[in-house]
Amino acid sequence: MIDARKLLDQFLGSQVPGMQGSVRDKAGDITRLAKDNPLLTGGIAAALLGTKTGRKLAGNAVTIGGLAAVAGLGYLAYKNYQSGQAPQTATPSEPQLLPPPAESGFATQPSVLSNEFALTLVRAMIAAARADGHIDDAERDRILGKLKEAGLGAEVESFLFKELSSPVDLDSILSAATTEEQRVEVYTASRLAIEPDSRAERGYLDQLAGRLGLPDALVDHIEATVSSAKVGL
């Protein structure tokens, strides 16, 4: 069985060796690593999007792990939305994330959040990465070659090959999110995977938010929270 939590770490480039701490504090080091090995510093998303990644997680979001980052950012956005705050488009310092409280609905413990739903978050990120349609057969082969070089293992490679080769099954992603908190996490994971700098990507995220039934104000909070947690490479 695929360890979806580990795969989320690999997808986001979380827990990069030698990169603990603020990405801004280590900007020179991570820029050099990005040039030498984009997959290491940008995660699987770097292979999916190539030079389009451009930005990555900052602060302790890069060290706490992919699932905790998705849940933590989703929880922070949801909490601010419920409190009636205005979305924060900029912060004086990177958000310091902690695992959400067990009673919050964003809990990450295996007893609460299944491996299958963590895999749904991976599928949501892949779907977002494919939103602009730039992954044709040749691009898919290039991506899979890079992933094979990374030594992710045959099971993960097979899973990713299937996800990249098959039509996006958005219905199954949506149906797996059965609570409002899970729907927030699906959107947060999707937004983390890409920078929506094309009409197709922006349109996909808008469609996703609509089908998830997320209020516009909540989407604005998620967008602002994710943006504040990323820095340019």
C-alpha positions as CSV (number, residue, x, y, z in Angstrom):
1,M,0.0,0.0,0.0
2,I,1.2,3.5,-0.9
3,D,2.1,5.6,2.1
4,A,0.1,8.7,1.1
5,R,1.5,10.8,3.9
6,K,5.1,10.2,2.7
7,L,4.0,10.9,-0.9
8,L,2.5,14.2,0.1
9,D,5.8,15.1,1.6
10,Q,7.5,14.2,-1.6
11,F,4.9,16.1,-3.7
12,L,5.4,19.3,-1.8
13,G,9.1,19.1,-1.3
14,S,8.6,19.1,2.5
15,Q,11.4,18.1,4.9
16,V,14.1,18.8,2.4
17,P,17.5,17.5,3.8
18,G,19.5,20.4,5.1
19,M,16.7,22.9,4.6
20,Q,15.2,23.0,8.0
21,G,14.1,26.5,9.0
22,S,13.0,29.4,7.0
23,V,13.4,29.2,3.2
24,R,14.1,32.9,3.2
25,D,16.9,32.5,5.7
26,K,18.5,29.9,3.3
27,A,17.5,31.5,0.0
28,G,21.0,31.1,-1.5
29,D,21.2,27.4,-0.6
30,I,17.8,26.5,-1.8
31,T,18.3,28.4,-5.1
32,R,21.5,26.4,-5.8
33,L,19.7,23.2,-4.9
34,A,16.8,24.1,-7.2
35,K,19.2,24.5,-10.1
36,D,21.0,21.3,-9.3
37,N,18.0,19.1,-8.5
38,P,14.5,20.7,-9.0
39,L,12.8,17.5,-7.9
40,L,14.5,17.6,-4.5
41,T,13.6,21.2,-3.7
42,G,10.3,21.5,-5.4
43,G,9.0,18.0,-4.8
44,I,7.0,16.0,-7.3
45,A,5.2,19.2,-8.2
46,A,8.4,20.4,-9.7
47,A,8.5,17.5,-12.1
48,L,4.8,18.0,-13.0
49,L,5.1,21.7,-13.6
50,G,8.8,22.2,-14.5
51,T,9.8,25.8,-14.3
52,K,6.3,26.9,-13.6
53,T,6.5,26.1,-9.9
54,G,8.4,29.3,-9.1
55,R,7.4,29.4,-5.5
56,K,7.5,27.0,-2.6
57,L,6.5,26.6,1.0
58,A,8.3,28.8,3.5
59,G,8.8,28.9,7.2
60,N,8.2,25.7,9.2
61,A,5.6,24.7,6.6
62,V,8.5,23.2,4.7
63,T,9.6,21.0,7.6
64,I,6.4,19.8,9.3
65,G,5.4,17.5,6.4
66,G,3.0,17.7,3.5
67,L,-0.2,16.5,5.2
68,A,0.4,18.8,8.2
69,A,1.0,21.7,5.9
70,V,-2.2,21.1,4.0
71,A,-4.2,20.6,7.2
72,G,-2.5,23.5,9.0
73,L,-3.0,26.0,6.2
74,G,-6.6,24.9,5.7
75,Y,-7.3,25.1,9.4
76,L,-5.7,28.6,9.7
77,A,-7.8,29.9,6.7
78,Y,-11.0,28.3,8.1
79,K,-10.4,29.7,11.6
80,N,-9.9,33.2,10.2
81,Y,-12.9,32.9,8.0
82,Q,-15.1,31.8,10.8
83,S,-13.9,34.6,13.1
84,G,-14.9,37.2,10.5
85,Q,-11.4,38.5,9.8
86,A,-10.5,39.9,6.4
87,P,-8.2,37.7,4.3
88,Q,-4.6,38.5,4.9
89,T,-2.8,38.9,1.6
90,A,0.5,39.7,3.2
91,T,2.1,38.9,6.6
92,P,5.1,40.4,8.3
93,S,6.5,36.9,8.8
94,E,5.8,33.5,7.4
95,P,2.9,31.7,9.2
96,Q,4.2,29.3,11.8
97,L,2.1,26.2,11.5
98,L,1.2,23.6,14.1
99,P,-0.8,20.4,13.6
100,P,-4.5,21.4,13.9
101,P,-6.3,20.5,17.2
102,A,-7.7,16.9,17.3
103,E,-11.2,18.3,17.7
104,S,-11.0,20.8,14.8
105,G,-12.0,18.4,12.0
106,F,-8.5,19.0,10.4
107,A,-6.7,16.4,12.6
108,T,-3.9,14.5,10.9
109,Q,-3.6,11.5,13.2
110,P,-3.9,8.2,11.3
111,S,-6.8,7.2,13.6
112,V,-8.7,10.2,12.3
113,L,-7.5,10.9,8.8
114,S,-7.3,7.8,6.6
115,N,-4.5,7.0,4.2
116,E,-7.1,6.9,1.5
117,F,-8.1,10.5,2.0
118,A,-4.4,11.5,2.1
119,L,-4.2,9.8,-1.3
120,T,-7.2,11.8,-2.4
121,L,-5.2,15.0,-1.6
122,V,-2.4,13.8,-3.8
123,R,-4.9,13.1,-6.6
124,A,-6.3,16.6,-6.1
125,M,-2.8,18.1,-6.5
126,I,-2.1,16.1,-9.6
127,A,-5.5,17.1,-11.1
128,A,-4.6,20.8,-10.4
129,A,-1.2,20.3,-12.0
130,R,-2.9,19.0,-15.2
131,A,-5.4,21.8,-15.3
132,D,-3.8,23.8,-18.1
133,G,-3.5,20.8,-20.3
134,H,0.3,21.1,-20.9
135,I,1.0,17.5,-20.0
136,D,0.8,15.7,-23.3
137,D,2.3,12.2,-24.1
138,A,5.8,13.5,-24.5
139,E,5.7,15.7,-21.4
140,R,4.2,12.8,-19.4
141,D,7.2,10.5,-20.5
142,R,9.6,13.3,-19.5
143,I,8.0,13.6,-16.1
144,L,7.9,9.9,-15.4
145,G,11.6,9.7,-16.4
146,K,12.4,12.3,-13.8
147,L,10.3,10.5,-11.1
148,K,12.1,7.2,-11.9
149,E,15.4,9.0,-11.4
150,A,14.2,10.1,-8.0
151,G,13.8,6.5,-6.8
152,L,10.3,6.8,-5.5
153,G,9.6,3.1,-5.9
154,A,7.7,0.9,-8.3
155,E,4.4,1.2,-6.6
156,V,4.5,5.0,-6.5
157,E,5.7,5.2,-10.0
158,S,2.8,3.0,-11.1
159,F,0.3,5.1,-9.3
160,L,1.6,8.3,-10.8
161,F,1.7,6.8,-14.3
162,K,-1.9,5.8,-13.9
163,E,-2.9,9.3,-12.6
164,L,-1.1,11.0,-15.5
165,S,-2.3,8.7,-18.2
166,S,-6.0,8.6,-17.2
167,P,-8.6,11.3,-17.5
168,V,-8.9,13.4,-14.4
169,D,-11.7,11.9,-12.2
170,L,-12.8,15.0,-10.4
171,D,-16.0,13.3,-9.3
172,S,-14.1,10.7,-7.2
173,I,-12.0,13.5,-5.6
174,L,-15.1,15.5,-4.7
175,S,-17.0,12.5,-3.3
176,A,-14.1,11.6,-1.0
177,A,-14.4,14.9,0.8
178,T,-17.4,14.2,3.0
179,T,-17.0,17.1,5.5
180,E,-16.5,20.8,5.1
181,E,-13.1,20.5,6.6
182,Q,-12.1,17.9,4.1
183,R,-13.4,20.1,1.3
184,V,-11.3,22.9,2.5
185,E,-8.3,20.6,2.5
186,V,-8.9,19.4,-1.1
187,Y,-9.0,23.0,-2.3
188,T,-6.0,23.9,-0.1
189,A,-3.9,21.0,-1.5
190,S,-4.9,21.9,-5.1
191,R,-3.9,25.6,-4.6
192,L,-0.6,24.5,-3.0
193,A,0.2,22.5,-6.1
194,I,0.0,25.4,-8.6
195,E,0.4,29.1,-9.1
196,P,-2.8,29.9,-11.1
197,D,-1.1,32.1,-13.6
198,S,-3.2,31.0,-16.6
199,R,-6.9,31.3,-17.3
200,A,-7.2,27.5,-17.4
201,E,-5.6,27.1,-14.0
202,R,-7.7,29.9,-12.5
203,G,-10.8,28.5,-14.1
204,Y,-10.1,25.0,-12.7
205,L,-9.7,26.3,-9.2
206,D,-12.9,28.4,-9.5
207,Q,-14.8,25.3,-10.8
208,L,-13.3,23.2,-8.0
209,A,-14.4,25.7,-5.3
210,G,-17.9,25.8,-6.8
211,R,-18.3,22.0,-6.9
212,L,-16.9,21.7,-3.4
213,G,-19.6,24.2,-2.3
214,L,-17.0,26.6,-0.6
215,P,-18.3,30.1,0.0
216,D,-16.4,32.8,-1.9
217,A,-15.2,34.4,1.4
218,L,-13.7,31.1,2.5
219,V,-12.0,30.6,-0.8
220,D,-10.5,34.1,-0.4
221,H,-9.1,33.2,3.0
222,I,-7.5,30.0,1.6
223,E,-6.0,31.8,-1.3
224,A,-4.5,34.5,1.0
225,T,-3.2,32.0,3.5
226,V,-1.5,29.8,0.9
227,S,0.0,32.8,-0.8
228,S,1.4,34.0,2.5
229,A,3.1,30.7,3.0
230,K,5.0,30.7,-0.2
231,V,8.1,32.5,-1.3
232,G,9.8,32.9,-4.6
233,L,12.8,30.7,-5.6
